[in-house]
Amino acid sequence: MTIATPSRRAETSTPISEVMANRWSPRSFDPTVEVSESTITAALEAARWAPSASNTQPWRFIVARRGTPEHATIVENLMGFNQVWAETAAVLIVNIAVTKTEDGTPLRWAEYDLGQAVSHLSLQAHRDGLHVHQMGGILADGLSAAFGLSDELEPVSVTALGVLGAPENLPEKLRLREIAPRERKPLDELLIVTA
Amino acid sequence: MTIATPSRRAETSTPISEVMANRWSPRSFDPTVEVSESTITAALEAARWAPSASNTQPWRFIVARRGTPEHATIVENLMGFNQVWAETAAVLIVNIAVTKTEDGTPLRWAEYDLGQAVSHLSLQAHRDGLHVHQMGGILADGLSAAFGLSDELEPVSVTALGVLGAPENLPEKLRLREIAPRERKPLDELLIVTA
């Protein structure tokens, strides 16, 4: 039996781009489908060309395909139920902020800029027929140790990327989340001042 | 005399979406053209539907049209040469992170998530024919004081948004930057591990 999935499309007061309206973060990925190398490269190139403060580009990535030891290492360093579903993603990417320059100067906008780069990556991947789910629930210290990251490199999140799977493949609790309506605060609540 | 502007298009090893390839951050905005209300709304809606950690949506905005006292207040709180060019932007937006919940719990990914929301906003605006330039060089305390922001609200950056102007309208130093080739680190440098 197929579960009817309600529309995942964003409800907006005025139209926004298709890729943004249709992007959402699933937990069910098809565990058998590979992602083509050119699709992974396009996603990384999109991240590469994101804007950043003084063009410092304070982002680095660990990219691991399913079936590699590195993929398994990333899964081991996810928290709680993220481990349950993320291991099926074709690609896991550790999103790393460069928090200071070589001479020790803090890069104030490192995390903000990293967020922009991962946003570019996600939208490019979605445009190319994939789905993306970012996780904040990671063991940053464990990832740093496992991959021997130097002090200025800070794992901030992990991106799961792959082909959308069926909600039925998830345990019940996650299945219900997968098909629940998408929600956001009303726009008015986000605008402190409009002038 | 018109200065020939070299292509601002991103050079990538594999094609990426048009809007990302063509997006760049100018400093010359047309000081006479208004931005339609629907275009501003679309950009804000795009931000609204960005992903965030546990869907906390830790972003708020102060939106000010050119000619309002609020626009002037934002310009006053820009650093250095940002004041020279940003006052011509049709809209200035203060991008604010919500750094903790009402009960004081820190929102670890507030700045990262804000970066994603502003990325969505920028790409939507660019798709709608505008250009966007984000500034980290702001007086955050000055903005907080001027707009009476509570403690958990942190101004992180300001977005200038409007219709692209001619490079000739800028002072020489900025004009040279405006037409310089766009650059990024090679992709290899960004990938700590590929597996």
Interface residues (C-beta under 8 A of the other chain):
Chain A: A10 T12 S13 T14 P15 I16 S17 V19 M20 A21 R23 S25 S38 T41 A42 L44 E45 A46 A47 R48 W49 A50 P51 A53 S54 N55 Q57 W59 R60 F61 I62 V63 A64 R65 T68 P69 E70 H71 I96 R108 W109 E111 Y112 D113 L114 G115 Q116 V118 S119 H120 S122 L123 Q124 R127 Q134 G136 F147 L149 L153 V156 S157 E183 R184 K185 L187 L190 L191 I192 V193 T194 A195
Chain B: A10 T12 S13 T14 P15 I16 S17 V19 M20 A21 R23 S25 S38 T41 A42 L44 E45 A46 A47 R48 W49 A50 P51 A53 S54 N55 Q57 W59 R60 F61 I62 V63 A64 R65 T68 P69 E70 H71 I96 R108 W109 E111 Y112 D113 L114 G115 Q116 V118 S119 H120 S122 L123 Q124 R127 Q134 G136 F147 L149 L153 V156 S157 E183 R184 K185 L187 L190 L191 I192 V193 T194 A195
